[in-house]
């Protein structure tokens, strides 16, 4: 339903094309994070992500791409684990 509403808004010209495309990318990233939440903790650990990271990323505002922020957070954790 949300896809339909967003596509109708774009078709009606209610939203600018550049900002809409960025919004859609960030919204899709948020949906992919929700799909990650369905994985068990062992699979998430293999990816270097914790369940608390998923909750953190899901709570970010839509002005931030949650998938990129999640990846950066996991990378920083791995880097700090190597330093110890």
Secondary structure, DSSP 8 states (H G I E B T S, - for coil): -HHHHHHHHHHTT-S-HHHHHHHHHHHHHHHHHHHHTTS-HHHHHHHT--HHHHHHHHTS-TTS-HHHHHHHHHHHHHHHHHH-
